[in-house]
Amino acid sequence: MPNFRMLAAACAATAVLALGSFGPSSAFAQSSKTLKIIVPYTPGSGPDIISRLMGEQIQKAGGPTVVVENRPGGGMTIGTEAAARAEPDGNTVLLVANAFVVNMAMKRGNFTLGSFEPVCNLAATPMVFVPTSSARARMPKASGK
């Protein structure tokens, strides 16, 4: 597990750098409100761990109190809808993964892409589609070279 911990720590550090410094002119320093990170996944999942590490680093850097709120279910739509309904004051952040784009394409939930503003890319995860054997899609044959 040391590699996972290093990756998670690197993601958290990247998030803190991407959110900017927390000096007197920063948005976080101006707000005394709590920063809420909505995670549309179960506690203990990869996105949950990354959000908690990020929250720790934000607080250590002098930012506001950070609360991670897990809202799993509905293929991310429950948490995503909660974030879309939140006050647009910058104190609520939604941590998303690949399914966010899929949900937008399938028009799942009562929200649009315009409801959100990207902040930073924390991690890259590969996505693989595996069709059933009866599907017409086939892998190309190796050229043998």
C-alpha positions in Angstrom: 0.0 0.0 0.0 2.9 2.5 0.2 2.4 3.4 -3.5 -1.3 4.2 -2.9 -0.5 6.4 0.0 2.2 8.2 -2.0 -0.3 8.7 -4.8 -3.0 10.0 -2.5 -0.6 12.4 -0.8 0.6 13.7 -4.2 -3.1 14.2 -5.2 -3.8 16.1 -2.1 -0.7 18.3 -2.5 -1.7 18.9 -6.1 -5.2 20.0 -5.1 -3.8 22.4 -2.5 -1.5 23.9 -5.1 -4.3 24.1 -7.6 -6.6 25.8 -5.2 -4.0 28.5 -4.6 -2.2 29.8 -1.6 -4.2 30.7 1.5 -2.8 34.2 2.1 -4.8 37.2 3.1 -6.0 37.8 -0.5 -7.3 34.3 -1.1 -11.0 33.4 -1.3 -10.6 30.9 1.5 -9.1 33.5 3.9 -12.0 35.8 3.2 -14.6 33.2 4.0 -15.1 32.0 7.5 -17.6 29.4 6.4 -16.9 25.7 6.3 -15.8 24.2 3.0 -18.0 21.2 2.2 -16.6 18.5 -0.1 -19.4 16.3 -1.5 -18.2 12.9 -2.4 -20.9 10.8 -4.4 -19.2 7.6 -3.3 -19.2 5.4 -0.2 -16.9 6.1 2.8 -13.5 4.4 2.4 -13.6 4.5 -1.4 -10.8 6.0 -3.5 -12.5 9.4 -4.0 -13.4 9.6 -0.3 -9.8 9.0 0.7 -8.5 11.6 -1.7 -11.0 14.2 -0.6 -10.2 13.6 3.1 -6.4 14.0 2.4 -7.2 17.1 0.4 -9.3 18.5 3.3 -6.5 17.8 5.8 -4.0 19.7 3.6 -6.3 22.7 3.1 -6.8 23.0 6.9 -3.0 22.6 7.5 -2.4 25.4 5.0 -4.6 27.8 7.1 -7.8 27.3 5.1 -11.3 26.9 6.5 -12.7 23.9 8.3 -13.3 21.1 5.7 -16.2 18.7 6.0 -16.4 15.7 3.7 -20.0 14.6 3.1 -20.5 11.2 1.4 -23.7 11.0 -0.7 -23.5 7.7 -2.6 -26.2 6.2 -4.7 -27.8 6.4 -8.1 -24.5 6.2 -10.0 -23.3 9.4 -8.5 -26.6 11.3 -9.2 -27.6 11.8 -5.5 -24.4 13.5 -4.5 -24.2 15.4 -7.8 -27.7 16.7 -7.4 -26.9 17.8 -3.8 -24.0 19.8 -5.1 -26.0 21.3 -8.0 -28.6 22.5 -5.4 -26.0 24.0 -3.1 -25.7 27.7 -2.6 -23.4 29.0 -5.4 -21.0 30.7 -2.9 -17.9 28.7 -3.5 -18.1 26.8 -0.2 -19.3 23.5 -1.7 -17.1 21.3 -3.9 -18.1 18.1 -5.7 -15.4 15.5 -6.2 -16.2 13.5 -9.4 -14.8 10.7 -11.4 -15.4 9.2 -14.9 -19.0 8.5 -14.2 -19.7 12.2 -14.1 -19.2 12.5 -17.8 -21.2 9.3 -18.5 -24.1 10.7 -16.4 -24.0 13.9 -18.4 -24.1 12.0 -21.7 -27.0 9.9 -20.5 -28.8 12.9 -19.0 -29.2 11.3 -15.7 -30.2 13.6 -12.8 -31.6 17.1 -12.5 -28.5 19.0 -13.4 -26.5 20.1 -16.4 -22.8 20.5 -17.1 -23.3 24.3 -16.8 -24.3 23.8 -13.1 -20.6 23.1 -12.3 -17.2 24.9 -12.7 -14.1 22.8 -12.8 -11.4 23.6 -10.2 -8.6 21.1 -10.7 -7.7 17.6 -11.9 -6.7 15.5 -8.8 -5.9 12.2 -10.5 -6.2 10.4 -13.8 -7.9 7.0 -13.8 -8.1 4.7 -16.9 -11.5 3.6 -18.1 -12.0 0.3 -19.9 -15.1 -0.8 -21.8 -15.5 -4.6 -22.0 -18.3 -5.8 -24.3 -20.0 -9.2 -24.0 -19.0 -12.0 -26.3 -22.2 -11.5 -28.3 -21.4 -7.8 -29.0 -20.5 -6.8 -32.5 -17.5 -4.9 -31.4 -14.2 -6.8 -31.8 -10.6 -6.1 -30.9 -8.4 -5.7 -34.0 -6.3 -8.7 -34.8 -2.5 -8.5 -34.1 -0.5 -7.8 -37.2 2.1 -10.4 -36.4 5.0 -8.1 -37.0 
